[in-house]
Amino acid sequence: MNALTAISPASPDLATAWFCDVIAAERNALSSFLHGSFAAVAETVALLARQERPIVLLGVGKSGHVAAKLAATFSSLGTAALFVNAAEAAHGDLGAVESGSVVIILSNSGSTDEIVRIVPPLKARGCTLVGIIGRSESPLARAVDHLIPAEVAREADHIGMAPTSSTTLHLAIGDALAVAVSRTRGFTREDFLRHHPAGLLGRQMIPVASFMREGDDLPKLAPSASFVDLLTMMSSKRMGAACVVDKDGRLLGLVVDGDVRRHVQANCAVHTATAGEIMQPSPRVIGIEANVGDALLIQSAGSAGWLVLPVVDGAGRLRGMLHANDLLQG
């Protein structure tokens, strides 16, 4: 019998306690770091922000996985970066490192042989070394030009050996550097979207005019329109809503299915009701020059979001209407 299959499963309460112990240990590692010294942070951020060459992130093992993720984060936030596996660097991958580059070294022990042995070649290339190191008195900590100490009291696993608290802390420090550098460079939300042309992120840069219903597909009517005309308009255009406009095309209000139901439930005389009486005055709108990302921000800002969103020009004239399904499909 396999030894593992003979082990009785832990009770639900015990398994949950073990799970929470790990989260708490990693939280404590982050909290302890926040109470430490940040003497090297401002100088490091300034150094990284003024780089024109790609920043190099270097690590091996679990620290290598963290370094690879951080290289992607820096690049995503507007700072070109690449990952070099320290174990492969001495066998040719060091050629990816340009002379004069800034190299961020991640190591918990600070004495990893694969990294220690490539420090002299890096310095010979005029590289500036930044260390996120777990032991401040280690060879790597003494060798780097800028040190961010990243010590943890203990790892989060039950035997205190697996990289858990340390990798979480190193990841958080790297993320913090990437964001601080990005903000220093003035990197914007629009810049971020341009770096992510695929999928929903990419679509956020598309103007709302490309998705909006307009012309004959746009459900709109006058405030004097009858209840029957309102229902007919809402049904025929299949948006579950209708815009109410004045004679000059300026948006006065919006009627959605819920408004109709509430009007009927209030025992109002539907045969005399008009669109102007049922509409929501001053509904949420979006400008014709906005993009899909702006529309999604409005979606996330509201407590209930939106299903339809009128699109208006600078004079408040109705130009179209967005349906949430059109933005999110595909």
Contacts in CASP RR format, 6 or more apart in sequence:
PFRMAT RR
TARGET T0000
AUTHOR 0000-0000-0000
METHOD contacts of the structure
MODEL  1
MNALTAISPASPDLATAWFCDVIAAERNALSSFLHGSFAAVAETVALLAR
QERPIVLLGVGKSGHVAAKLAATFSSLGTAALFVNAAEAAHGDLGAVESG
SVVIILSNSGSTDEIVRIVPPLKARGCTLVGIIGRSESPLARAVDHLIPA
EVAREADHIGMAPTSSTTLHLAIGDALAVAVSRTRGFTREDFLRHHPAGL
LGRQMIPVASFMREGDDLPKLAPSASFVDLLTMMSSKRMGAACVVDKDGR
LLGLVVDGDVRRHVQANCAVHTATAGEIMQPSPRVIGIEANVGDALLIQS
AGSAGWLVLPVVDGAGRLRGMLHANDLLQG
9 15 0 8 1.000
10 18 0 8 1.000
18 158 0 8 1.000
21 156 0 8 1.000
22 156 0 8 1.000
22 157 0 8 1.000
22 164 0 8 1.000
25 154 0 8 1.000
25 155 0 8 1.000
25 156 0 8 1.000
25 164 0 8 1.000
25 165 0 8 1.000
26 156 0 8 1.000
26 164 0 8 1.000
26 165 0 8 1.000
26 168 0 8 1.000
26 169 0 8 1.000
28 153 0 8 1.000
28 165 0 8 1.000
29 152 0 8 1.000
29 153 0 8 1.000
29 156 0 8 1.000
29 165 0 8 1.000
29 166 0 8 1.000
29 168 0 8 1.000
29 169 0 8 1.000
30 168 0 8 1.000
30 169 0 8 1.000
30 172 0 8 1.000
32 152 0 8 1.000
32 153 0 8 1.000
33 150 0 8 1.000
33 169 0 8 1.000
33 172 0 8 1.000
33 173 0 8 1.000
37 149 0 8 1.000
40 146 0 8 1.000
40 147 0 8 1.000
40 148 0 8 1.000
41 148 0 8 1.000
41 177 0 8 1.000
41 180 0 8 1.000
43 146 0 8 1.000
44 130 0 8 1.000
44 146 0 8 1.000
44 148 0 8 1.000
44 177 0 8 1.000
45 177 0 8 1.000
45 180 0 8 1.000
45 181 0 8 1.000
45 184 0 8 1.000
46 184 0 8 1.000
47 102 0 8 1.000
47 128 0 8 1.000
47 130 0 8 1.000
47 146 0 8 1.000
48 55 0 8 1.000
48 79 0 8 1.000
48 102 0 8 1.000
48 130 0 8 1.000
48 177 0 8 1.000
48 181 0 8 1.000
49 79 0 8 1.000
49 181 0 8 1.000
49 184 0 8 1.000
49 185 0 8 1.000
51 79 0 8 1.000
51 101 0 8 1.000
51 102 0 8 1.000
53 80 0 8 1.000
53 98 0 8 1.000
53 100 0 8 1.000
53 101 0 8 1.000
53 102 0 8 1.000
54 80 0 8 1.000
54 81 0 8 1.000
54 82 0 8 1.000
54 98 0 8 1.000
54 101 0 8 1.000
55 71 0 8 1.000
55 74 0 8 1.000
55 79 0 8 1.000
55 80 0 8 1.000
55 81 0 8 1.000
55 82 0 8 1.000
55 101 0 8 1.000
55 102 0 8 1.000
55 103 0 8 1.000
55 104 0 8 1.000
56 81 0 8 1.000
56 82 0 8 1.000
56 83 0 8 1.000
56 84 0 8 1.000
56 96 0 8 1.000
56 97 0 8 1.000
56 101 0 8 1.000
56 102 0 8 1.000
56 103 0 8 1.000
56 104 0 8 1.000
56 127 0 8 1.000
57 67 0 8 1.000
57 68 0 8 1.000
57 70 0 8 1.000
57 71 0 8 1.000
57 74 0 8 1.000
57 81 0 8 1.000
57 82 0 8 1.000
57 83 0 8 1.000
57 84 0 8 1.000
57 103 0 8 1.000
57 104 0 8 1.000
57 106 0 8 1.000
58 64 0 8 1.000
58 67 0 8 1.000
58 83 0 8 1.000
58 84 0 8 1.000
58 86 0 8 1.000
58 89 0 8 1.000
58 103 0 8 1.000
58 104 0 8 1.000
58 105 0 8 1.000
58 106 0 8 1.000
58 115 0 8 1.000
58 118 0 8 1.000
59 66 0 8 1.000
59 67 0 8 1.000
59 84 0 8 1.000
59 85 0 8 1.000
59 86 0 8 1.000
59 105 0 8 1.000
59 106 0 8 1.000
59 107 0 8 1.000
59 112 0 8 1.000
59 115 0 8 1.000
60 85 0 8 1.000
60 86 0 8 1.000
60 87 0 8 1.000
60 107 0 8 1.000
60 112 0 8 1.000
60 114 0 8 1.000
60 115 0 8 1.000
61 87 0 8 1.000
62 163 0 8 1.000
62 167 0 8 1.000
63 106 0 8 1.000
63 107 0 8 1.000
63 108 0 8 1.000
63 112 0 8 1.000
63 163 0 8 1.000
63 167 0 8 1.000
63 170 0 8 1.000
64 83 0 8 1.000
64 85 0 8 1.000
64 86 0 8 1.000
64 106 0 8 1.000
65 167 0 8 1.000
66 106 0 8 1.000
66 167 0 8 1.000
66 170 0 8 1.000
66 171 0 8 1.000
67 83 0 8 1.000
67 104 0 8 1.000
67 106 0 8 1.000
68 83 0 8 1.000
69 171 0 8 1.000
70 81 0 8 1.000
70 83 0 8 1.000
70 104 0 8 1.000
70 106 0 8 1.000
70 171 0 8 1.000
70 174 0 8 1.000
70 175 0 8 1.000
70 178 0 8 1.000
71 81 0 8 1.000
71 82 0 8 1.000
71 83 0 8 1.000
72 81 0 8 1.000
72 83 0 8 1.000
73 174 0 8 1.000
73 175 0 8 1.000
73 178 0 8 1.000
74 80 0 8 1.000
74 81 0 8 1.000
74 178 0 8 1.000
74 181 0 8 1.000
75 81 0 8 1.000
75 195 0 8 1.000
76 192 0 8 1.000
76 195 0 8 1.000
76 196 0 8 1.000
77 178 0 8 1.000
77 179 0 8 1.000
77 181 0 8 1.000
77 182 0 8 1.000
77 187 0 8 1.000
77 192 0 8 1.000
78 182 0 8 1.000
78 185 0 8 1.000
78 187 0 8 1.000
78 191 0 8 1.000
78 192 0 8 1.000
78 195 0 8 1.000
79 178 0 8 1.000
79 181 0 8 1.000
79 182 0 8 1.000
79 185 0 8 1.000
82 96 0 8 1.000
84 93 0 8 1.000
84 94 0 8 1.000
84 96 0 8 1.000
84 97 0 8 1.000
85 93 0 8 1.000
86 112 0 8 1.000
86 114 0 8 1.000
86 115 0 8 1.000
86 118 0 8 1.000
87 114 0 8 1.000
89 97 0 8 1.000
89 114 0 8 1.000
89 118 0 8 1.000
90 114 0 8 1.000
90 117 0 8 1.000
90 118 0 8 1.000
94 118 0 8 1.000
94 121 0 8 1.000
94 122 0 8 1.000
97 103 0 8 1.000
97 122 0 8 1.000
97 125 0 8 1.000
97 127 0 8 1.000
98 125 0 8 1.000
99 125 0 8 1.000
99 126 0 8 1.000
99 127 0 8 1.000
100 125 0 8 1.000
100 126 0 8 1.000
100 127 0 8 1.000
100 128 0 8 1.000
101 125 0 8 1.000
101 127 0 8 1.000
101 128 0 8 1.000
102 127 0 8 1.000
102 128 0 8 1.000
102 129 0 8 1.000
102 130 0 8 1.000
103 122 0 8 1.000
103 127 0 8 1.000
103 128 0 8 1.000
103 129 0 8 1.000
103 130 0 8 1.000
104 130 0 8 1.000
104 131 0 8 1.000
104 132 0 8 1.000
104 174 0 8 1.000
104 177 0 8 1.000
105 115 0 8 1.000
105 129 0 8 1.000
105 130 0 8 1.000
105 131 0 8 1.000
105 132 0 8 1.000
105 133 0 8 1.000
105 140 0 8 1.000
105 144 0 8 1.000
106 131 0 8 1.000
106 132 0 8 1.000
106 133 0 8 1.000
106 170 0 8 1.000
107 115 0 8 1.000
107 131 0 8 1.000
107 132 0 8 1.000
107 133 0 8 1.000
107 134 0 8 1.000
107 138 0 8 1.000
107 140 0 8 1.000
108 133 0 8 1.000
108 134 0 8 1.000
108 135 0 8 1.000
108 150 0 8 1.000
108 163 0 8 1.000
108 166 0 8 1.000
108 167 0 8 1.000
108 170 0 8 1.000
109 134 0 8 1.000
109 135 0 8 1.000
109 138 0 8 1.000
110 116 0 8 1.000
110 133 0 8 1.000
110 134 0 8 1.000
110 135 0 8 1.000
110 138 0 8 1.000
110 139 0 8 1.000
110 140 0 8 1.000
110 141 0 8 1.000
111 135 0 8 1.000
111 138 0 8 1.000
111 139 0 8 1.000
111 140 0 8 1.000
112 140 0 8 1.000
115 140 0 8 1.000
116 139 0 8 1.000
116 140 0 8 1.000
116 143 0 8 1.000
119 129 0 8 1.000
119 140 0 8 1.000
119 143 0 8 1.000
122 129 0 8 1.000
123 129 0 8 1.000
128 145 0 8 1.000
128 146 0 8 1.000
129 143 0 8 1.000
129 144 0 8 1.000
129 145 0 8 1.000
129 146 0 8 1.000
130 144 0 8 1.000
130 145 0 8 1.000
130 146 0 8 1.000
130 147 0 8 1.000
130 148 0 8 1.000
131 140 0 8 1.000
131 141 0 8 1.000
131 144 0 8 1.000
131 146 0 8 1.000
131 147 0 8 1.000
131 148 0 8 1.000
132 148 0 8 1.000
132 150 0 8 1.000
132 170 0 8 1.000
132 173 0 8 1.000
132 174 0 8 1.000
133 140 0 8 1.000
133 141 0 8 1.000
133 144 0 8 1.000
133 147 0 8 1.000
133 148 0 8 1.000
133 149 0 8 1.000
133 150 0 8 1.000
134 141 0 8 1.000
134 149 0 8 1.000
134 150 0 8 1.000
134 151 0 8 1.000
134 152 0 8 1.000
134 166 0 8 1.000
135 141 0 8 1.000
135 151 0 8 1.000
136 147 0 8 1.000
136 149 0 8 1.000
136 151 0 8 1.000
141 147 0 8 1.000
141 149 0 8 1.000
148 173 0 8 1.000
150 166 0 8 1.000
150 169 0 8 1.000
150 170 0 8 1.000
150 173 0 8 1.000
152 165 0 8 1.000
152 166 0 8 1.000
152 169 0 8 1.000
153 165 0 8 1.000
154 160 0 8 1.000
154 165 0 8 1.000
155 161 0 8 1.000
155 162 0 8 1.000
155 163 0 8 1.000
155 164 0 8 1.000
155 165 0 8 1.000
155 166 0 8 1.000
156 162 0 8 1.000
156 164 0 8 1.000
156 165 0 8 1.000
156 168 0 8 1.000
157 164 0 8 1.000
190 205 0 8 1.000
193 201 0 8 1.000
193 202 0 8 1.000
193 204 0 8 1.000
193 205 0 8 1.000
193 293 0 8 1.000
194 205 0 8 1.000
196 202 0 8 1.000
197 205 0 8 1.000
200 328 0 8 1.000
203 292 0 8 1.000
203 327 0 8 1.000
204 291 0 8 1.000
204 292 0 8 1.000
204 293 0 8 1.000
204 296 0 8 1.000
205 291 0 8 1.000
205 292 0 8 1.000
205 293 0 8 1.000
206 291 0 8 1.000
206 292 0 8 1.000
207 289 0 8 1.000
207 290 0 8 1.000
207 291 0 8 1.000
207 292 0 8 1.000
208 286 0 8 1.000
208 287 0 8 1.000
208 288 0 8 1.000
208 290 0 8 1.000
208 291 0 8 1.000
208 292 0 8 1.000
208 294 0 8 1.000
208 295 0 8 1.000
208 311 0 8 1.000
208 322 0 8 1.000
209 288 0 8 1.000
209 311 0 8 1.000
209 319 0 8 1.000
211 292 0 8 1.000
211 322 0 8 1.000
211 326 0 8 1.000
211 327 0 8 1.000
212 311 0 8 1.000
212 319 0 8 1.000
212 320 0 8 1.000
212 321 0 8 1.000
212 322 0 8 1.000
213 219 0 8 1.000
213 237 0 8 1.000
213 239 0 8 1.000
213 320 0 8 1.000
213 321 0 8 1.000
213 322 0 8 1.000
213 323 0 8 1.000
213 326 0 8 1.000
214 319 0 8 1.000
214 320 0 8 1.000
214 321 0 8 1.000
215 320 0 8 1.000
217 237 0 8 1.000
218 237 0 8 1.000
218 243 0 8 1.000
218 318 0 8 1.000
218 320 0 8 1.000
218 321 0 8 1.000
219 233 0 8 1.000
219 234 0 8 1.000
219 236 0 8 1.000
219 237 0 8 1.000
219 239 0 8 1.000
219 240 0 8 1.000
219 241 0 8 1.000
219 242 0 8 1.000
219 243 0 8 1.000
219 321 0 8 1.000
220 233 0 8 1.000
220 242 0 8 1.000
220 243 0 8 1.000
220 244 0 8 1.000
220 245 0 8 1.000
220 249 0 8 1.000
220 318 0 8 1.000
221 229 0 8 1.000
221 230 0 8 1.000
221 233 0 8 1.000
221 242 0 8 1.000
221 243 0 8 1.000
221 244 0 8 1.000
221 245 0 8 1.000
221 275 0 8 1.000
222 244 0 8 1.000
222 245 0 8 1.000
222 246 0 8 1.000
222 247 0 8 1.000
222 275 0 8 1.000
223 244 0 8 1.000
223 246 0 8 1.000
223 252 0 8 1.000
223 274 0 8 1.000
223 275 0 8 1.000
223 276 0 8 1.000
223 279 0 8 1.000
224 274 0 8 1.000
224 275 0 8 1.000
224 276 0 8 1.000
225 233 0 8 1.000
225 244 0 8 1.000
225 274 0 8 1.000
225 275 0 8 1.000
225 276 0 8 1.000
226 273 0 8 1.000
226 274 0 8 1.000
226 275 0 8 1.000
227 270 0 8 1.000
227 271 0 8 1.000
227 272 0 8 1.000
227 273 0 8 1.000
227 274 0 8 1.000
227 275 0 8 1.000
227 278 0 8 1.000
229 275 0 8 1.000
230 242 0 8 1.000
230 255 0 8 1.000
230 260 0 8 1.000
230 275 0 8 1.000
230 278 0 8 1.000
231 260 0 8 1.000
233 242 0 8 1.000
234 240 0 8 1.000
234 241 0 8 1.000
234 242 0 8 1.000
234 255 0 8 1.000
234 257 0 8 1.000
234 260 0 8 1.000
239 308 0 8 1.000
239 321 0 8 1.000
239 323 0 8 1.000
240 256 0 8 1.000
240 257 0 8 1.000
240 307 0 8 1.000
240 308 0 8 1.000
241 254 0 8 1.000
241 255 0 8 1.000
241 256 0 8 1.000
241 257 0 8 1.000
241 307 0 8 1.000
241 308 0 8 1.000
241 321 0 8 1.000
242 254 0 8 1.000
242 255 0 8 1.000
242 275 0 8 1.000
243 251 0 8 1.000
243 253 0 8 1.000
243 254 0 8 1.000
243 255 0 8 1.000
243 310 0 8 1.000
243 318 0 8 1.000
243 320 0 8 1.000
243 321 0 8 1.000
244 251 0 8 1.000
244 252 0 8 1.000
244 253 0 8 1.000
244 254 0 8 1.000
244 255 0 8 1.000
244 275 0 8 1.000
244 276 0 8 1.000
244 279 0 8 1.000
245 251 0 8 1.000
245 252 0 8 1.000
245 317 0 8 1.000
245 318 0 8 1.000
246 252 0 8 1.000
248 317 0 8 1.000
249 317 0 8 1.000
249 318 0 8 1.000
250 315 0 8 1.000
250 316 0 8 1.000
250 317 0 8 1.000
250 318 0 8 1.000
251 283 0 8 1.000
251 285 0 8 1.000
251 310 0 8 1.000
251 312 0 8 1.000
251 316 0 8 1.000
251 317 0 8 1.000
251 318 0 8 1.000
252 276 0 8 1.000
252 279 0 8 1.000
252 281 0 8 1.000
253 276 0 8 1.000
253 279 0 8 1.000
253 280 0 8 1.000
253 281 0 8 1.000
253 282 0 8 1.000
253 283 0 8 1.000
253 310 0 8 1.000
254 279 0 8 1.000
254 280 0 8 1.000
254 283 0 8 1.000
254 308 0 8 1.000
254 310 0 8 1.000
255 275 0 8 1.000
255 278 0 8 1.000
255 279 0 8 1.000
255 280 0 8 1.000
256 280 0 8 1.000
256 307 0 8 1.000
256 308 0 8 1.000
259 278 0 8 1.000
259 279 0 8 1.000
259 280 0 8 1.000
260 278 0 8 1.000
263 270 0 8 1.000
263 273 0 8 1.000
263 277 0 8 1.000
263 278 0 8 1.000
264 270 0 8 1.000
283 310 0 8 1.000
284 298 0 8 1.000
284 306 0 8 1.000
284 309 0 8 1.000
284 310 0 8 1.000
285 309 0 8 1.000
285 310 0 8 1.000
285 311 0 8 1.000
285 312 0 8 1.000
285 316 0 8 1.000
286 294 0 8 1.000
286 295 0 8 1.000
286 298 0 8 1.000
286 309 0 8 1.000
286 310 0 8 1.000
286 311 0 8 1.000
286 312 0 8 1.000
286 322 0 8 1.000
287 311 0 8 1.000
287 312 0 8 1.000
287 313 0 8 1.000
287 314 0 8 1.000
288 311 0 8 1.000
288 312 0 8 1.000
288 313 0 8 1.000
288 314 0 8 1.000
288 319 0 8 1.000
290 311 0 8 1.000
292 327 0 8 1.000
295 309 0 8 1.000
295 322 0 8 1.000
295 327 0 8 1.000
296 327 0 8 1.000
298 305 0 8 1.000
298 306 0 8 1.000
298 309 0 8 1.000
299 305 0 8 1.000
299 306 0 8 1.000
299 324 0 8 1.000
306 324 0 8 1.000
307 323 0 8 1.000
307 324 0 8 1.000
308 321 0 8 1.000
308 322 0 8 1.000
308 323 0 8 1.000
308 324 0 8 1.000
309 321 0 8 1.000
309 322 0 8 1.000
309 324 0 8 1.000
310 318 0 8 1.000
310 320 0 8 1.000
310 321 0 8 1.000
310 322 0 8 1.000
311 318 0 8 1.000
311 319 0 8 1.000
311 320 0 8 1.000
311 321 0 8 1.000
311 322 0 8 1.000
312 318 0 8 1.000
312 319 0 8 1.000
313 319 0 8 1.000
END
